[in-house]
Structure formats: structure tokens, C-alpha cells
């Protein structure tokens, strides 16, 4: 099982990786067989190449992520609230990461909808 300190560090790394579109860091965070469902209810991006392509599409958009509360860890999962700023749009999001025994994220689910934009 992955400990809370590792999960919190992975979340910090994620905030930085997405904000800087650091695809190498994205590869370090996610397992090869991971899935990303962003937002929940949409078809998931499956496998590391699809995930890297998903985040790579953010290049040049100026996406900036910032935690807005504490990371909550339990078992092999971490949930965290944050804001994503893209130009004039700010979105409030909660992500849930599930980790494998190697400490890599195997599932990311992002909870947000139109009512979370301002």
C-alpha cells in the first residue's frame, strides 16, 4: 500500500506537471495501464500514451492548477480539491487518484461540471 506522504507528493507533482505541461513528469505519476476520466461520465483515456496525449493537448493553453484544500488520503486513494485556471475561466474540481502497489496512479477521476466554472 502507498503511504499518505507518497500520495500527497504525487498530487503536488501532478499540480506542477499539468501547470507546466511536463509530460515526462506525467509519465512518472501514472502507471502504464492507468485510466483518466476527466470529467467523470466521459469516455476514459486508457493507457499511458492516451493519457500523455490528453495532457499534451493542454500545451499553449496556459493551464494553471492550485490546491484549494488539503489532500485527503485513505487506503490506496487520495482526493483533492483544486482550481484550474485557463485564461479568464476558473474551474473548481475535485480529483480522486487510486494508486497501485508501486505508488503509481492507476485511476484518475475528475469531478466537475458546468456549474463549477466561473
Secondary structure as GFF3:
##gff-version 3
##sequence-region A 1 118
A	DSSP	alpha_helix	4	20	.	.	.	ID=ss1
A	DSSP	alpha_helix	23	29	.	.	.	ID=ss2
A	DSSP	beta_strand	30	38	.	.	.	ID=ss3
A	DSSP	beta_strand	45	46	.	.	.	ID=ss4
A	DSSP	alpha_helix	48	56	.	.	.	ID=ss5
A	DSSP	beta_strand	64	67	.	.	.	ID=ss6
A	DSSP	beta_strand	72	74	.	.	.	ID=ss7
A	DSSP	beta_strand	77	86	.	.	.	ID=ss8
A	DSSP	beta_strand	89	99	.	.	.	ID=ss9
A	DSSP	beta_strand	105	111	.	.	.	ID=ss10
A	DSSP	three_ten_helix	114	116	.	.	.	ID=ss11
###
